[in-house]
Amino acid sequence: MVVISGRISAQDSDLIRTKKNFIQLLGNTGQKQLNAVLEKLPREESASDQMVVELFQRQSSQAASIQKYISEQTENGTWPDINYQDQKRSGWEPRVHTERILELTKQYTSPESPYYHSDKVEACIHKALHYWFTAKPVCPNWWYNQIGVPKTLGNAFLLFEPQLTAEERQSAIQVMENARFGMTGQNKVWLAGNVLVRALLQEDKELVRQARDTIVSEIVTGQTEGIQPDWSFHQHGTQQQFGNYGLAFLASMSFYSGVFAGTSMAFSDEQLEILRQLIDKGYRWILWKGQMDISALGRQFFREGQTHKGLSTAFAATELGGGMSESCNNTARALCNENFQLHSRNDLIGNKHFFCSNYTVHRRPTWMATVKMASNKVIGTETLNGDNMKGFYSADGATYVYTDGHEYLDIFPLWDWRKLPGVTAFESDAPIPVVKGNRPRNNADFVGGLSDGQQGMTVMDLNRAGLQGRKAWIFTDNYILCLGAGIEADSTLAVTTAIEQCYKRDNLYFLSPDGNWQVLTGSDTQNQTSEVRYFHHHTGYIAWNEELNVTATTEKRTGQWHDIMQMYPRENVSGEVMQLCLNHGTAPKNASYQYLILPDSDRRQTVLFDRHSIRVLHNDRSLQAVILENGTCWMATSRPATLKLPDETIVEVLTPGIYKIAPSKNGNYTALWTSPSRQHTQAELHIGKKQLILTDTYQISNL
């Protein structure tokens, strides 16, 4: 230690405080309310998601587990239940060895643990470290070698540092040297965090500061990857990654905000505010009753993934700012109250379109709905390391509706992935195409959404995998109106649009022509009428069209997690599924659809809903226009168009885009506009004799 005039230098003081903070935070179990939720969850032993690994590192160890690690450890320091020869790129089994080392060190160093400074535990740790230092296991996936393993072992090294021999200490530093500064987004943060641990072990003050500066350099908006201006998060290009890299970023930043607290390297107020807004304007929107929206999971369709990621988000929110920022604490409190109270009440109500990510979220007091899309500008999904083997259509307008939050929880092995809710796709028994190469996008520019904060319209030109068409969603206080037009295919395969595909929770009811509800079982197709109404588990569905063909299905299905995420073993799971599907026939030409979803309703409300109160003025490939019961007109047009409003006022639209035209109290009209294609910066609109020049609601051109 450097001593100047009998006093510790400022740099040394920062080093000591940083190291002390780091070690204290490793032993911090977090907020009691969230811990109570975590302790009830079954431990996920096969997790390959770093956030799930870190989530269960918070869970208190069972005495039986520690005893098992001690009793079953072999002489060479391994455990017989770990496949050390595993070559998987995701869920690489040898990493479990490192996780057990960390679990043992936490028990050894915690005064509250019955294994505090236990000789048997210490001996077990030394043997396990010796194996890793001598065998030097290497994963085919670079991420484990440079990020995952050093991150886990680095935490163990700091906790166990007083017990490390000189030889072990040098080997520990060699493990940490696998990480170097570089890359972008969350990968950059992970690598810098591992360098930070090495710097603390080496007591390298300058390297500590360099690691800190590298970490906080990502607390900005507007870069290609990282936090976006709409408060979504991108990684691997212009791809929404809320639940994967984005969540790891948020958790990392929350942790490091505590690590550097009380030092000259503490996060600035401006940096904390950016992170707080990422939670408030981003993550709060995508959680519902503790579950993360499926469309925010990225490629990580893990078992209990929605639950684990929702809880991980809450832990990160509560720890941002180290408890010393009142604004951060207030945001965390709101998120927890909305999701983890015994009787959680949703106070976050409104409509938000994440314009950088082609992603819409609509929240009402008792339900939430989301739509995920792709375009020439936004990558919809990816398949990597055996993850997301069936998600080819998951960004083609996937529409999820939540009331209690369990509608789709762990349904992934049972899904027909060509019939994800809201998706128009070919019907086939052939294997789902796998997303390869540069993650092909939807070959269209007219993809986006317009929101007034409470309601909104989302639109998608579909031009992908041999299918074309225009899809639109209008979100109101009580329902979602879904429109499709110009649906055409270059194949003789049948084409469908799925209205819903979820767990069968109650009876599926069909409203017969005589006005009575009938329970449907098996499969039933209606094609003799221009309107059908269904009801299932608090949600009503109404479809109508000149040519209407709808199939309703309830059935027990069997599937395997391995088929979606190849890290899982080949084991069957079963469950009952309810599915509603519009049939457009083989090789359709200019097919269309119109249907309503009525969340949080009952059968009586579904019967009484007057669909004629909604006037669909146009529903074709270039123009979709609807007037709602309150007189508001929502329209999406890719060409100049003319409309007549209910009071005979003529509207002339000269600029393509999405519009909201609403009557005001003084007899005039107000208008909002956005350009989904980002090809126009302002729009010209004539309402009666009045000319309006509108600025894009989102005012962004960097896409």
BELHUKA-V52305 format. One record per residue. N is the residue number from 1. NEAR is the number of other ideal C-beta (glycine too) atoms within 12 Angstrom. Layout:
BEGIN
N;NEAR, N;NEAR
END
This chain:
BEGIN
1;14, 2;16, 3;10, 4;12, 5;7, 6;8, 7;11, 8;17, 9;17, 10;17, 11;23, 12;22, 13;22, 14;29, 15;35, 16;23, 17;27, 18;38, 19;31, 20;22, 21;31, 22;35, 23;30, 24;22, 25;32, 26;35, 27;27, 28;26, 29;28, 30;35, 31;27, 32;15, 33;25, 34;34, 35;22, 36;21, 37;30, 38;32, 39;21, 40;14, 41;24, 42;16, 43;25, 44;32, 45;23, 46;33, 47;36, 48;41, 49;40, 50;40, 51;46, 52;40, 53;37, 54;38, 55;37, 56;34, 57;40, 58;38, 59;32, 60;25, 61;31, 62;19, 63;16, 64;13, 65;26, 66;30, 67;20, 68;19, 69;39, 70;29, 71;15, 72;21, 73;31, 74;20, 75;14, 76;18, 77;29, 78;30, 79;32, 80;16, 81;18, 82;30, 83;20, 84;26, 85;15, 86;24, 87;21, 88;26, 89;25, 90;37, 91;38, 92;37, 93;30, 94;36, 95;40, 96;34, 97;42, 98;41, 99;42, 100;41, 101;45, 102;40, 103;41, 104;44, 105;45, 106;37, 107;37, 108;37, 109;31, 110;26, 111;12, 112;14, 113;24, 114;19, 115;31, 116;19, 117;19, 118;24, 119;14, 120;21, 121;36, 122;28, 123;21, 124;37, 125;44, 126;28, 127;29, 128;41, 129;38, 130;27, 131;28, 132;39, 133;29, 134;18, 135;20, 136;17, 137;30, 138;21, 139;31, 140;18, 141;26, 142;24, 143;34, 144;38, 145;29, 146;30, 147;37, 148;43, 149;39, 150;40, 151;45, 152;38, 153;45, 154;41, 155;41, 156;41, 157;43, 158;42, 159;37, 160;35, 161;29, 162;16, 163;27, 164;27, 165;18, 166;11, 167;15, 168;30, 169;24, 170;19, 171;26, 172;40, 173;31, 174;22, 175;38, 176;38, 177;24, 178;31, 179;38, 180;24, 181;27, 182;18, 183;25, 184;25, 185;35, 186;39, 187;34, 188;35, 189;44, 190;46, 191;36, 192;41, 193;45, 194;44, 195;38, 196;44, 197;43, 198;35, 199;37, 200;39, 201;37, 202;26, 203;23, 204;23, 205;30, 206;17, 207;30, 208;38, 209;26, 210;21, 211;39, 212;40, 213;26, 214;32, 215;38, 216;31, 217;20, 218;41, 219;37, 220;23, 221;28, 222;20, 223;22, 224;22, 225;31, 226;39, 227;41, 228;39, 229;27, 230;37, 231;35, 232;44, 233;47, 234;41, 235;39, 236;31, 237;25, 238;35, 239;42, 240;47, 241;45, 242;49, 243;45, 244;43, 245;43, 246;46, 247;45, 248;42, 249;48, 250;51, 251;47, 252;41, 253;44, 254;46, 255;42, 256;43, 257;41, 258;36, 259;42, 260;39, 261;31, 262;21, 263;29, 264;22, 265;33, 266;25, 267;35, 268;18, 269;18, 270;15, 271;32, 272;34, 273;25, 274;35, 275;46, 276;37, 277;28, 278;42, 279;48, 280;27, 281;29, 282;45, 283;47, 284;41, 285;42, 286;50, 287;42, 288;45, 289;33, 290;38, 291;39, 292;48, 293;46, 294;48, 295;48, 296;45, 297;47, 298;47, 299;43, 300;46, 301;45, 302;41, 303;35, 304;34, 305;41, 306;41, 307;36, 308;41, 309;46, 310;45, 311;44, 312;52, 313;48, 314;48, 315;42, 316;44, 317;45, 318;41, 319;39, 320;46, 321;35, 322;28, 323;23, 324;19, 325;30, 326;16, 327;22, 328;37, 329;23, 330;20, 331;35, 332;38, 333;27, 334;30, 335;44, 336;36, 337;26, 338;36, 339;43, 340;36, 341;21, 342;13, 343;10, 344;27, 345;16, 346;31, 347;18, 348;32, 349;23, 350;25, 351;36, 352;39, 353;42, 354;44, 355;40, 356;39, 357;48, 358;48, 359;52, 360;49, 361;46, 362;45, 363;35, 364;31, 365;19, 366;25, 367;35, 368;43, 369;47, 370;48, 371;49, 372;49, 373;49, 374;45, 375;39, 376;26, 377;33, 378;37, 379;36, 380;47, 381;47, 382;35, 383;33, 384;32, 385;28, 386;28, 387;37, 388;38, 389;33, 390;35, 391;38, 392;35, 393;42, 394;50, 395;45, 396;48, 397;48, 398;45, 399;50, 400;46, 401;47, 402;41, 403;32, 404;26, 405;30, 406;22, 407;37, 408;39, 409;33, 410;30, 411;37, 412;41, 413;30, 414;32, 415;38, 416;32, 417;37, 418;35, 419;39, 420;41, 421;48, 422;46, 423;48, 424;51, 425;43, 426;35, 427;31, 428;24, 429;10, 430;13, 431;12, 432;28, 433;25, 434;25, 435;33, 436;14, 437;12, 438;13, 439;28, 440;24, 441;31, 442;37, 443;21, 444;33, 445;28, 446;42, 447;45, 448;49, 449;47, 450;39, 451;35, 452;29, 453;18, 454;21, 455;36, 456;41, 457;45, 458;47, 459;49, 460;51, 461;42, 462;40, 463;31, 464;35, 465;31, 466;23, 467;39, 468;31, 469;42, 470;42, 471;53, 472;52, 473;48, 474;46, 475;44, 476;32, 477;25, 478;31, 479;36, 480;44, 481;44, 482;48, 483;44, 484;45, 485;38, 486;34, 487;39, 488;26, 489;31, 490;17, 491;20, 492;14, 493;22, 494;28, 495;40, 496;40, 497;50, 498;45, 499;45, 500;50, 501;42, 502;46, 503;30, 504;29, 505;24, 506;23, 507;20, 508;38, 509;32, 510;39, 511;30, 512;19, 513;14, 514;8, 515;14, 516;13, 517;23, 518;22, 519;22, 520;30, 521;18, 522;17, 523;20, 524;26, 525;21, 526;30, 527;19, 528;13, 529;20, 530;19, 531;26, 532;39, 533;42, 534;43, 535;36, 536;41, 537;31, 538;27, 539;41, 540;41, 541;46, 542;39, 543;41, 544;29, 545;31, 546;15, 547;23, 548;29, 549;29, 550;39, 551;36, 552;40, 553;33, 554;32, 555;24, 556;18, 557;24, 558;16, 559;26, 560;23, 561;32, 562;26, 563;30, 564;36, 565;38, 566;29, 567;36, 568;32, 569;19, 570;14, 571;15, 572;17, 573;23, 574;17, 575;25, 576;25, 577;35, 578;45, 579;39, 580;47, 581;40, 582;46, 583;32, 584;37, 585;25, 586;19, 587;19, 588;34, 589;19, 590;24, 591;36, 592;35, 593;44, 594;39, 595;42, 596;41, 597;45, 598;41, 599;39, 600;26, 601;31, 602;21, 603;29, 604;16, 605;21, 606;32, 607;24, 608;17, 609;29, 610;18, 611;29, 612;13, 613;21, 614;32, 615;26, 616;34, 617;26, 618;32, 619;36, 620;26, 621;31, 622;24, 623;33, 624;42, 625;38, 626;41, 627;31, 628;33, 629;21, 630;22, 631;24, 632;34, 633;41, 634;46, 635;46, 636;46, 637;42, 638;34, 639;19, 640;19, 641;29, 642;21, 643;32, 644;20, 645;29, 646;21, 647;17, 648;9, 649;23, 650;19, 651;38, 652;26, 653;35, 654;24, 655;31, 656;32, 657;43, 658;50, 659;44, 660;41, 661;46, 662;26, 663;24, 664;14, 665;9, 666;7, 667;14, 668;18, 669;30, 670;23, 671;36, 672;35, 673;38, 674;42, 675;36, 676;44, 677;30, 678;27, 679;21, 680;28, 681;21, 682;20, 683;34, 684;24, 685;36, 686;25, 687;31, 688;21, 689;12, 690;19, 691;16, 692;26, 693;17, 694;30, 695;22, 696;29, 697;32, 698;30, 699;19, 700;25, 701;19, 702;18, 703;32
END
